[in-house]
Amino acid sequence: MKQHAHILLVDDEINIRGALVTMLEKKGYQVRGVATAEEGLAQLEAVPAELVITDLRMTGIGGMEFLRRVKRTWPDTEVLVMTAYGSIDTAVEAMRCGAYDYLTKPVDRERFPIVVDKALERHALTAENKQLRDRLETRVRFDQLVGESEPMQRVYSLVAMVADSDVTVLLTGESGTGKELISRAIHHKSPRANGPFITMNCGALPDNLFESELFGYEKGAFTGAMATKMGRFELADGGTLLLDEVGELSLKSQVDFLRVLETKEFRRLGGTKLLTVDARIIAATNRNLEEAVKQGDFREDLYYRLNVVPVRLPALRERGDDIPILAERFLSEFTVQHRRDPKDISLDAMRLLRLYAWPGNVRQLRNLMERLVITVRDSSIQPQHLPEEIQASKEDGRTMVVALGSSLKNIEREIIRRTLAEVTNHREKAAKILGISLRALQYKIKEYGIRE
């Protein structure tokens, strides 16, 4: 909509700049006018624009160089160039560099708003197509995590239940288990799917930058604040905000965030106006927040505010039945991406993949499959092609690696599954080895959903 379109106009002639800004504001656009390309770049850094209108001949950085910098940093921003009659050739060159169109000076007051409207229509269409591609890509990435294992089925069941609400979700799990992908799936399956999906990595921000990054700031709020900038929370209005690595927030930042989480109201840094935002919150962490609360590193009230619906993503070692599915999927994906001949994974190699503990989880498996597609010339991946740490799993086929943090239930399930495999699914032999009755074993097989 016009009232939401941001236009930046750059012209060193104050009368022309003022007249064009006034004309565009009367049509409902949000317009900023500056005299130099240097000021224009600073404005775009603070608040990007859908459309830039610039003169070609200016003091300092010229219009052509300004155009190149804009298209390099903000490729989706449309650019209109203005030029005198004697510079038409230059204007045509500007279009080759990415400008949408050019306007001759003096500007035709009838043609000017028509060209502006068309440029903004093109930007809107480009943005819509990009959003559709992003949503499709998200679905593809989400599908890569689909498995037949019971732990993942529980995750997808929870996603289906919470997606159509605005309830706060806390995603927990080790690094590489797909927390961001699940959060995107929740967003795209929700009524907010057409709204923005904004991410904020809490672990990457120093304490003094958290407030300005989350809430934004007003022009002049501090040295270097040359223009007003919206924060991540405001950008997520009408959509979803993912707070990744929320467990890394300092206690001071936790207080700041708890306040806005409860009220959905905040002020930009240096501002006095109280702003209200409608954004769904999803938090993600690989830390044990309950333990962090006990140690005094995480506020108990914030923990309970975030932990409305907890969704724990299982480690790859807890979903061993999915390893062959994921490995084959990644292998197929990367043979197409890198244009290599199709490959399969031998039974012995697959057995080693299932024995390995996968400390890096799905991300580690995905990266390994890409490496094997590039480095293995044979049509079949064999045990010798695998990294040494995975090959080491074959040293004792009757040994099981148990990673710290594994639940007793998952350990028991894996022991039963491997024992059955060792005796070719002979249940009486397996029960004798395990030291339990046949009836107890049959109950466990059913309880854990073990496939023989």
Secondary structure, DSSP 8 states (H G I E B T S, - for coil): -GGG-EEEEE-S-HHHHHHHHHHHHHTT-EEEEESSHHHHHHHHHHS--SEEEEESS-SSS-HHHHHHHHHHH-TTSEEEEEE-GGGHHHHHHHHHTT-SEEEESS--TTHHHHHHHHHHHHHHHHHHHHHHHHHHHHHHHHHTT--SSHHHHHHHHHHHHHTTS---EEEE--TTS-HHHHHHHHHHTSTTTTS-EEEEEGGGS-HHHHHHHHHEE-TTSSTT--S-EE-HHHHTTTSEEEEETGGG--HHHHHHHHHHHHH-EE--BT--S-EE---EEEEEESS-HHHHHHTTSS-HHHHHHHTTEEEE---GGG-GGGHHHHHHHHHHHHHHHTT----EE-HHHHHHHHHS--TTHHHHHHHHHHHHHHH--SSEE-GGGS-HHHHGGGS-TT-----TT--HHHHHHHHHHHHHHHTTT-HHHHHHHHTS-HHHHHHHHHHHT---
